[in-house]
Amino acid sequence: MAKVYAEQVKKAQFLAAGLKSNYELINSRLGITMEQIQALEAAADEAARMNAEVEALREEVSRKAALANRKLEGVKKNMMSAKRLVKSHFDPSKWMELGVMDKR
């Protein structure tokens, strides 16, 4: 999505530059004002800034998700170890009381 978004921003900036460089022709024939061109430029610049911000957030989310996945793997290993100890040293009738929800 970011590539498509960036391409649209680039197209808007290119259009604004073309309209600006040919302002006399555009204004007299089509009635496009300098304010409209400047509004297009400002919107394109804001969209580019927001896209960069979104990309930075995506990167941060990706890093945090990877960290969370590694942490969860550690939790799973600790759980398995604790469950294995409980199962090997206690009767199944005590498992639920000790926090082991397995039935076998």
C-alpha positions, 0 to 999 in steps of 0.5 A: 500500500505504501508504494501506491500511496507514494506514487499518488503523492508523487503524481500530485506533486508533479501535477502541481509543479506542471500547473504552476510552471504553466500558470498563465495558460492554465488560469486564462483557459481553465480558471485554475487559481494559484490558491488551488495549485498551492492547496494541491501542493500542500495536500500532497506534502501533508500526505507524504509526511503522513505516509512517512509517519505511517511507515515508521509506525508500521516498522515499530509495530513489526519490531514489537510484534516480533518481540512479543512473539519471542516473549510468548515462546518463552512463556510457552516453554515455562508453562510446558516445563511447569505442567510437566513437573506437576503432571509427573509428581501429582495425581491427575485429580490434583492437576486442576487445583494446581492450575493444569487444565489438561485432562490427561 
